């Protein structure tokens, strides 16, 4: 894997900067809500695969719109992980603040300061997110007037937020990591009288239910949204396939489903 770069060529800055909010893969600290049925090591491997696929998705979108890709990460010592695991076209932004809201706000500011006319923050949990939604966001933000683009997640959060200017209020007084995040963020936008273009709902893979949706989409042909074309996450697909073939993951998933049904 080639080394990621930290700077962009300011002589040809793309219109829209997209930053994935990411954490380095550390067993026992990353994607722990997937344990069980996954082991801590398998959960960390999923995080790495997701990040690689989301980077590929951004690069695919950049072939259709003026888009530059970034990963916003923290803390500083995690930088080598991203340098080793991301394509060189994906630049890095260190964003290490006490709350997710502060990290998001800082990342938006960084993208705009680097010369992009529009800024988009993206989750790191949706490797099958349709590329068309990234392109649509860039196209909507290109329209005249201040506006936002919002991608609601199935769990009550959001997978994407696109802005043309900084709006600190969007990140204030939000109950992060709860099912109220999307609702509260839209309430803040209403306070600001900020027009919001809402994208179709998509799902995160941050718990077992999301993992089961992913498996069904990749291997059972059960599309989450039949009217949308999901991205094809080659790294995630290969990892899940390998885990099914070389471990008892399939049995663990089935056992976990039975336990949940009995609760």
C-alpha positions in Angstrom: 0.0 0.0 0.0 1.5 3.4 -1.0 2.1 6.1 1.6 -0.7 8.6 2.0 0.3 12.3 1.5 -0.5 15.1 3.9 -0.7 18.0 1.5 -2.6 18.8 -1.6 -1.5 20.7 -4.7 -3.0 24.2 -4.1 -2.6 25.0 -7.8 -5.5 22.6 -8.6 -7.7 22.4 -5.6 -10.8 20.3 -6.0 -14.1 21.9 -5.4 -15.3 19.6 -2.6 -13.2 18.1 0.2 -14.5 14.9 1.8 -13.0 13.8 5.1 -13.7 10.4 6.7 -13.9 10.6 10.5 -11.7 7.6 11.5 -9.9 5.7 14.2 -6.9 3.5 13.8 -7.6 -0.2 14.1 -6.6 -1.5 17.6 -7.9 -4.8 18.8 -9.9 -4.3 22.0 -10.5 -0.6 21.3 -11.9 -0.5 17.8 -15.4 -1.6 16.8 -15.9 -3.3 20.1 -19.7 -3.4 19.7 -19.2 -6.1 17.1 -17.8 -8.4 19.9 -19.4 -10.9 20.0 -19.9 -12.5 17.6 -16.6 -11.2 16.2 -13.4 -11.4 18.2 -11.6 -8.2 19.1 -9.0 -8.9 16.4 -11.6 -9.5 13.8 -13.5 -6.3 14.7 -10.3 -4.3 14.2 -9.7 -6.0 10.9 -13.2 -4.9 9.9 -12.3 -1.3 10.7 -9.3 -1.5 8.4 -11.3 -3.0 5.6 -14.1 -0.5 5.9 -11.6 2.4 5.8 -9.9 1.0 2.6 -13.3 0.6 0.9 -14.5 4.0 1.9 -11.3 5.5 0.5 -11.9 3.6 -2.8 -15.5 5.0 -2.8 -14.2 8.6 -2.5 -11.8 8.0 -5.3 -14.6 6.6 -7.5 -16.7 9.6 -6.7 -13.7 11.9 -7.7 -13.9 10.5 -11.2 -17.4 12.0 -11.5 -17.1 15.2 -9.6 -14.4 17.6 -8.4 -13.7 15.8 -5.1 -10.6 15.4 -2.9 -10.4 12.8 -0.2 -9.1 13.0 3.3 -9.1 11.1 6.6 -9.6 13.0 9.8 -8.0 11.1 12.6 -6.6 11.4 16.1 -4.5 11.1 18.1 -1.3 12.2 16.4 0.5 8.9 17.0 -2.1 7.1 14.9 -0.8 8.7 11.7 1.5 5.8 10.6 -1.5 3.4 10.6 -3.3 5.6 8.0 -0.1 6.2 6.0 0.3 2.4 5.7 -3.3 1.5 4.9 -4.7 4.3 2.6 -4.0 5.1 -1.0 -1.6 8.0 -1.6 -4.5 10.1 -3.0 -6.1 10.3 0.4 -4.6 13.1 2.5 -4.6 13.3 6.3 -6.0 15.8 8.8 -5.2 15.4 12.5 -8.4 16.2 14.4 -8.1 15.3 18.0 -10.6 17.1 20.3 -12.6 16.0 23.4 -15.9 15.6 21.6 -17.0 14.4 18.2 -18.8 17.7 17.6 -15.5 19.6 18.0 -13.7 17.1 15.7 -16.4 17.5 13.1 -16.4 21.3 13.3 -12.6 21.5 13.1 -12.5 19.1 10.1 -15.0 21.2 8.2 -12.9 24.3 9.0 -9.7 22.6 7.7 -11.3 21.5 4.5 -12.5 25.1 3.8 -9.1 26.6 4.8 -7.4 24.2 2.3 -9.2 26.0 -0.5 -12.2 23.7 -1.1 -15.5 25.6 -1.7 -17.5 22.8 -0.1 -16.7 20.5 2.8 -18.1 17.0 3.6 -17.6 14.8 6.7 -18.3 11.1 6.3 -18.6 8.2 8.7 -16.2 5.2 8.6 -18.9 2.6 9.1 -20.6 2.4 5.7 -18.4 0.6 3.2 -21.4 -0.1 0.8 -22.6 3.6 0.8 -23.6 4.3 -2.8 -21.0 6.4 -4.7 -23.9 8.3 -6.2 -24.7 9.9 -2.9 -21.3 11.4 -2.6 -21.6 12.8 -6.1 -25.1 14.1 -5.4 -23.8 15.9 -2.3 -21.2 17.7 -4.3 -23.7 18.7 -7.0 -26.2 20.0 -4.4 -23.6 22.1 -2.6 -22.6 23.6 -6.0 -26.0 25.3 -6.2 -26.2 29.0 -5.3 -26.8 30.1 -1.7 -25.7 28.6 1.7 -27.1 25.1 2.3 -26.3 21.8 3.9 -26.6 18.2 2.8 -27.5 15.6 5.4 -27.4 11.8 5.2 -29.4 10.3 8.0 -28.3 6.9 9.4 -30.7 4.1 10.3 -29.6 4.2 13.9 -30.6 7.9 14.4 -27.3 9.4 13.7 -25.9 10.6 10.3 -23.4 9.1 7.9 -22.7 12.4 6.0 -22.9 16.1 6.4 -22.0 18.6 3.7 -21.6 22.3 4.2 -20.5 25.4 2.3 -19.5 27.4 5.4 -18.8 26.8 9.0 -21.8 26.6 11.3 -20.7 25.9 14.8 -24.2 25.6 16.1 -24.8 22.4 14.1 -22.4 20.6 16.6 -23.5 22.2 19.8 -25.8 20.5 22.5 -25.9 17.2 20.6 -26.3 13.9 22.5 -23.6 12.2 20.5 -23.8 8.4 20.2 -27.6 8.3 20.7 -30.6 7.9 18.4 -31.3 11.7 18.8 -28.2 12.9 16.9 -30.0 13.4 13.5 -33.1 15.0 15.0 -31.0 17.4 17.1 -28.7 18.3 14.2 -31.7 19.1 12.0 -33.2 21.2 14.8 -29.9 23.2 14.9 -30.1 23.7 11.1 -33.7 25.0 11.5 -32.5 27.5 14.1 -29.9 28.8 11.7 -32.5 28.9 8.9 -30.1 26.8 6.9 -31.7 24.9 3.9 -31.0 21.2 4.2 -31.1 18.7 1.3 -31.7 15.2 2.9 -30.3 12.1 1.3 -31.7 8.6 1.5 -31.2 6.8 4.8 -28.3 4.4 4.9 -26.9 2.0 7.6 -23.8 1.9 9.8 -22.0 -1.2 10.7 -21.3 -0.4 14.3 -23.2 -3.2 16.0 -24.3 -6.8 15.3 -27.5 -5.8 13.5 -25.5 -3.7 11.1 -23.0 -6.5 10.5 -25.9 -8.8 9.7 -27.2 -6.3 7.2 -23.8 -6.1 5.6 -23.5 -9.9 5.3 -27.0 -10.1 3.7 -26.2 -7.3 1.2 -22.8 -8.8 0.2 -23.7 -12.5 0.1 -27.4 -13.0 0.1 -28.3 -10.3 -2.5 -30.6 -8.5 -0.1 -30.2 -4.9 -1.0 -30.7 -2.3 1.8 -32.2 0.1 -0.7 -33.2 -1.5 -4.0 -33.5 1.9 -5.8 -29.8 2.7 -5.1 -26.7 1.0 -6.3 -24.4 0.2 -3.4 -20.6 0.5 -3.6 -18.8 -2.7 -4.0 -16.4 -3.0 -1.0 -13.8 -5.4 -2.2 -11.7 -5.3 1.0 -14.7 -5.9 3.3 -16.1 -8.6 1.1 -12.8 -10.4 1.0 -12.4 -10.2 4.8 -15.9 -11.5 5.6 -15.5 -14.3 3.1 -12.1 -15.3 4.6 -13.5 -15.2 8.1 -16.4 -17.4 7.1 -14.1 -19.9 5.3 -11.3 -20.1 7.9 -13.2 -19.7 11.2 -16.6 -20.5 12.7 -17.9 -17.0 12.0 -21.0 -18.3 10.2 -21.9 -20.4 13.2 -21.2 -17.5 15.6 -23.5 -15.2 13.6 -26.3 -17.8 13.7 -25.9 -18.4 17.4 -25.9 -14.7 18.1 -29.1 -14.3 16.1 -30.7 -17.1 18.1 -29.7 -15.5 21.4 -31.1 -12.1 20.3 -34.4 -13.8 19.2 -34.7 -15.4 22.6 -34.2 -12.1 24.5 
